[in-house]
Amino acid sequence: MLPQRIELERPAEWLRWLAESPDGYRQLAVQAGGLARATFRLASARCRAHGDAVPTLRELEAAAVLLAAQLGMTEGFPVSALLASDCEQQGLVVIRPLQSATASNDAPGPPLTRAS
């Protein structure tokens, strides 16, 4: 496995190494110590390669799908919400979507009007 410094400083290079190595994704899962952390590291590197800082839940889901496919896990892969919760319990930040106004218990605010 490449040094973690490369993962953090040159994420595109690290992602290319994962994709080109016959067992790169398996090494990631073993080194990370679990699927949640491996999925987070993959999502985080993909975000940094595109200039973002923190992965969203959707990006975590995409990384989970890729990791599951690469590890041959067609069944039994945890639901993304559980992965996100597991990441958060480990102190890893994942951006979750905002709840819609209809899902909240707050009363709706005053109607919006156009400025004159």
The 8 nearest C-alpha neighbors of each residue, nearest first, counted from 0:
[[1, 2, 26, 23, 27, 3, 30, 17],
 [0, 2, 3, 5, 13, 6, 16, 4],
 [3, 1, 4, 5, 0, 6, 13, 7],
 [4, 2, 6, 5, 7, 1, 0, 8],
 [3, 5, 7, 2, 6, 8, 9, 1],
 [6, 4, 9, 8, 3, 7, 2, 13],
 [7, 5, 10, 3, 13, 4, 9, 8],
 [6, 8, 4, 5, 10, 9, 3, 44],
 [7, 9, 5, 4, 6, 10, 3, 47],
 [10, 8, 5, 12, 11, 6, 7, 13],
 [9, 11, 6, 13, 44, 12, 48, 7],
 [12, 10, 14, 48, 13, 9, 15, 45],
 [13, 11, 15, 10, 14, 9, 16, 5],
 [12, 14, 10, 16, 6, 15, 11, 5],
 [15, 13, 17, 11, 16, 12, 10, 18],
 [16, 14, 12, 18, 13, 17, 19, 11],
 [15, 17, 13, 19, 14, 18, 20, 12],
 [18, 16, 23, 14, 15, 20, 19, 24],
 [17, 19, 15, 16, 20, 14, 23, 24],
 [20, 18, 16, 17, 15, 21, 23, 14],
 [21, 19, 23, 22, 17, 18, 16, 24],
 [20, 22, 23, 19, 18, 17, 24, 25],
 [21, 23, 25, 20, 24, 26, 17, 27],
 [24, 22, 17, 20, 26, 25, 21, 27],
 [25, 23, 27, 26, 22, 17, 28, 69],
 [24, 26, 28, 22, 27, 23, 29, 70],
 [27, 25, 23, 29, 24, 28, 30, 22],
 [26, 28, 24, 30, 25, 29, 31, 37],
 [29, 27, 25, 37, 31, 26, 30, 33],
 [28, 30, 26, 32, 27, 31, 25, 33],
 [31, 29, 27, 32, 28, 26, 37, 33],
 [32, 30, 37, 28, 29, 33, 36, 27],
 [31, 33, 29, 30, 28, 36, 34, 37],
 [34, 32, 31, 35, 36, 28, 37, 29],
 [33, 35, 37, 36, 38, 28, 32, 31],
 [36, 34, 38, 82, 37, 33, 86, 39],
 [35, 37, 39, 38, 34, 31, 33, 40],
 [38, 36, 34, 40, 31, 28, 39, 35],
 [37, 39, 41, 35, 36, 63, 40, 62],
 [38, 40, 36, 42, 41, 37, 43, 35],
 [41, 39, 43, 37, 38, 42, 44, 36],
 [40, 42, 38, 44, 39, 43, 62, 37],
 [43, 41, 39, 45, 62, 59, 44, 40],
 [42, 44, 40, 46, 45, 41, 54, 39],
 [45, 43, 47, 10, 41, 46, 42, 40],
 [44, 46, 42, 48, 43, 47, 41, 49],
 [47, 45, 51, 43, 49, 44, 48, 54],
 [48, 46, 50, 51, 44, 49, 45, 52],
 [47, 49, 45, 11, 46, 10, 50, 44],
 [50, 48, 47, 46, 51, 45, 11, 44],
 [49, 51, 47, 48, 46, 52, 45, 53],
 [52, 50, 46, 47, 49, 53, 48, 54],
 [51, 53, 47, 46, 50, 54, 43, 49],
 [52, 54, 51, 43, 93, 55, 92, 46],
 [55, 53, 43, 93, 58, 42, 46, 94],
 [54, 56, 94, 58, 57, 93, 95, 59],
 [55, 57, 59, 95, 58, 94, 93, 60],
 [58, 56, 60, 55, 59, 61, 54, 95],
 [59, 57, 61, 55, 60, 56, 54, 42],
 [58, 60, 56, 62, 57, 42, 61, 63],
 [59, 61, 57, 63, 58, 62, 79, 56],
 [62, 60, 58, 64, 63, 59, 57, 65],
 [61, 63, 65, 59, 42, 60, 64, 38],
 [64, 62, 60, 66, 61, 65, 38, 67],
 [63, 65, 61, 67, 62, 66, 68, 60],
 [66, 64, 62, 68, 63, 67, 69, 61],
 [65, 67, 69, 63, 68, 64, 62, 70],
 [68, 66, 72, 70, 64, 69, 65, 63],
 [69, 67, 71, 65, 66, 70, 72, 64],
 [68, 70, 66, 67, 71, 65, 24, 72],
 [71, 69, 67, 68, 72, 66, 25, 24],
 [72, 70, 68, 69, 73, 67, 66, 74],
 [73, 71, 67, 70, 74, 68, 76, 75],
 [72, 74, 71, 67, 68, 75, 76, 70],
 [75, 73, 72, 76, 67, 71, 77, 68],
 [74, 76, 77, 72, 73, 78, 67, 71],
 [75, 77, 74, 72, 78, 67, 73, 63],
 [78, 76, 75, 79, 81, 82, 80, 34],
 [77, 79, 81, 80, 82, 76, 60, 83],
 [78, 80, 82, 81, 60, 83, 77, 59],
 [81, 79, 83, 82, 78, 84, 56, 77],
 [82, 80, 84, 79, 78, 83, 85, 77],
 [81, 83, 79, 85, 35, 80, 84, 86],
 [84, 82, 80, 86, 81, 85, 79, 87],
 [85, 83, 81, 87, 86, 82, 88, 80],
 [84, 86, 82, 88, 83, 87, 81, 35],
 [87, 85, 83, 91, 89, 84, 88, 35],
 [86, 88, 91, 90, 84, 89, 85, 92],
 [89, 87, 85, 90, 86, 84, 91, 83],
 [88, 90, 86, 87, 91, 85, 36, 84],
 [89, 91, 87, 88, 92, 86, 85, 93],
 [92, 90, 87, 86, 89, 93, 88, 39],
 [91, 93, 87, 90, 94, 53, 86, 54],
 [94, 92, 55, 54, 56, 95, 53, 83],
 [95, 93, 55, 56, 54, 92, 96, 53],
 [94, 96, 56, 55, 93, 97, 57, 83],
 [97, 95, 98, 94, 56, 55, 57, 99],
 [98, 96, 99, 95, 100, 94, 102, 103],
 [99, 97, 102, 96, 100, 103, 101, 95],
 [98, 100, 102, 101, 97, 103, 96, 104],
 [99, 101, 102, 103, 98, 107, 105, 104],
 [102, 100, 99, 103, 104, 98, 105, 107],
 [101, 103, 99, 100, 98, 104, 105, 97],
 [104, 102, 100, 105, 101, 99, 98, 106],
 [103, 105, 106, 102, 101, 100, 107, 99],
 [106, 104, 103, 107, 100, 108, 101, 102],
 [105, 107, 108, 104, 103, 100, 101, 109],
 [108, 106, 105, 109, 100, 110, 101, 104],
 [107, 109, 106, 110, 111, 105, 100, 112],
 [110, 108, 111, 107, 112, 106, 105, 113],
 [111, 109, 108, 112, 107, 113, 106, 114],
 [110, 112, 109, 113, 108, 114, 107, 115],
 [113, 111, 110, 114, 109, 115, 108, 107],
 [114, 112, 115, 111, 110, 109, 108, 107],
 [113, 115, 112, 111, 110, 109, 108, 107],
 [114, 113, 112, 111, 110, 109, 108, 107]]
